Amino acid sequence: MLRPVLERLQELDRRLLRAMRTRYHAPQIEDAMKALGMAGEWGAVWVAIGLAGAAVDATRRERWLRAAAVAPAAVGVNYLVKLTVRRRRPRLRRLPPLAAAPSELSFPSAHATSSLAAAAAMGRVAPGSRPPLYGLAAAICLTRPYLGMHYPSDVLGGAAIGLLIGRLWPGLRGRDAEDRLIDLVASAAPSTAAAPPHRSNADGRPQAPASRPSGGRPLSEGDPGRS
């Protein structure tokens, strides 16, 4: 029962690969996709982004440097999975791949693993940068079947592994809202404690402080100055 399902998924995988390998292949688009693929090799573009972030963002420099190491580390994890799965790269008749690869192992895609790992990690360092980071990661992922280097399922598997690595990478967590709230309460506590308590009348309304004569002593019942 499971075998026919797997066979249909493999056939769909191959059809999607052929469609991406044969459509929208104008020379300008191919050149752009090849350039993106080269930028993603060994996570190079992500290391550059991490180092640039560390250079311009002094308050989060250490976290940016840690995030810069995620992509190369993800490539290493990816290769261990490749050695376990040992899926061969796709070969389409009369449609050779448009780029080179260091090995014939296909699953999962190292570009997808390193790109999604780096995007997830750097998004934790600078949450506002998530849209462009994930946009770049998605574009790099698309180059793999477009250039005939990976089945779409290789990309999906690599992306899932990369997201997991990026979310679990240590040392990227900054001070969250709860930490800042605790600090705010702690800093406000001394000023609150120093304020004198308010006295109330019998009906519960706040009582105005007693007026003082020029001598500095509060007036009380029977004093000459009290009417």
N, C-alpha and C positions, 0 to 999 in steps of 0.2 A: 504493500500500500504506500509506503514512504518512497520507494524507488521511482514510481511514475511522477510523483510530485517533484522530486529532485531533478529528474530528467527534463521536466517542463521548465523548471527554474533555470537550468543550465542553457536550455534553448533560448529562453527570454534574455538571459545574460548575453549570449552570443549575438542575438538580433540587435540589442541595444548597442553593443560594441560596434557592429557593422554600420549601424545608422550614424553613430557619432564619428566613425572613421571616414565616412563618405559624404557627409553633408556639411555645408558651410566651410568649405576648404579653399576659399579665395587665398591668394598668396599672402596678402596683408594679415589675414586672420591666422593663417598657419604660422607666420613669423612671430606674431604676438604670443601665440600659445607655446611655441618653442622657447621663447624668451622667458615666459613664466615658468615653464618646466625646468629650465636651467637655473632660474633663481631659487627654485625649491630644492635643488640637489643638496643632500646632506643637511637640509635646514638652513642653508646659508643666508637667505633673505631674513629669516627669523632671528638669527644671531645678530645680524646688522640692525634690525629694528630694536632688539633688546639693548644693544650697546648705545644706540642713539637715544633711547629713552633714558638710560642711565646718565648720559652726558647732559641732557637738558632738564632732567627732573631730579634735582639734588635731594629732595625730601624722601624720594622713593628709590634712590640709586641702588641700594643693596638688593631690593626686591626686583628691580629691572635686571640686574646682573644674574640673579638666580633664574629669572624667567628666560634669559638668553640661552641658558644651558639646557633648556627643556627639549628643543628640537633635535639637537645631536643625540641626546640621551634616548629620545623616542625612536630615532633611526636604529639604535642598537637593540632596543626591545623588539622593534619590528623584525629585525633580521632573525632573532631567536624564534619568533613565531613562523617566519618563512621556512626555517630549517625543520620545524616540526610538521608543517602542513605540506610543504614541497609541491605546491601546485605550479605547473609550468605556465610560462607567459603565453598569451594568445597568439595564434598564427592564422591570419586570414588569407585566403587564396587571392593572389594578385594584389594584396594590400599590405605591403610590408610596414613595419613600425617606422615612425618618422623621427625617432630619437634612439639613443643608445642607452644601455643599462649595464650595471656592474655584474649582474647575475641573471640567470634564467628563471629565478623563482619569482612568483607573481603575487601570491596572497600572503599578507595584505599589502596594499600599496604604501611604500615608505613615505612618498610625498604626502599622502593623505594623513598618515599617522603623525608625522612631524608637524604638518601645518595645523591640524586641529589641536594637537597638544600645545603648541606654542600660542595659538590664538586663545585657547581657554585659559592658559596660564597668564598671559599678558592682560587678558580681560579681567582677571582677578586683581592685578596690580593697578590697572587704570580702567575701571568699568565704563567710563565714557568713550573709550576707544574700541569697544566691542564691535560696533557695526563695520568699520573699515577692516578690522582684524579678521573677522569672520568672512567678510566679503573677499579679501585676498585669499584666505584659506580655501573658500569654495571655488574661486577661479583656478587655483593651482590643482585642486582635485579634478576639475573638469578637463584639464590638459591630459590626464592619463589615458582615458579611453579615446579622447579626441585624437591623440597621437598614436593610438594603437598599442599602447604600452601595457594596459591593464584592462581586465574585465570590469564592468561597473561594480560587481560584487566585491572585487578587490578593494575598490575605493571605499565602499560602504563599510567593509570590515576594518580597514585602516582608520577611517574617520572615527568609528566607535572606540577603538583602542586609544586613539589620540585624545579624544575627549576625556576618557577615564584618566589618562596620565596627567593631562592638564589640570583636571579638577583635584587630583590627589597630590600633586607636586608640593612638597613642604616649603615653608618659609615665605609664602606669598601673601599671607593674610595680614591686612592692615588693621588699624584700630576701627572697630565697627561702631555703630550708633549706640549700642549699649555701653561700651567703654566710655564714650564721650559723655553720655548722660551721667554716669557715675562720677566722672571728674567734675562735671558741672555742679552736681548736688554737693559734692565734697567741698568745692570752692565757695559755694554760697552758704554753707553751714555756719562758719564763724560770724558772718555779718548778721545772720538770723538770730544766733544765740546772744549777740551783744545788744540787740534791740530790747528796750525795757518793756515789760508786759503792760497791756492796756487794762485799766480798771473800768468796771462797769457799774452803772447804777442798779438799783433794785429791780428796775424793769428790764434789765439786760442791755440797755443802750450804753455805748462807750461814754465814760465820764471825762470831761475836759480836765486837763491838769490844773491844779490850784494856782491861782495867780500869786505872785510874790510882790510885796512892797519893795520900796527902794532899799530897805535893810537886808533883803535877801531871805527872810523867814516867811513861810506860807502863812496867810491869814487863817485864823480859826474862829470858832464861835466865841463871841465876847470881845474880840479885838476891836479897838476903836475904829479902825478903817473898814470894818465889815458892816453893811447895812442889811 
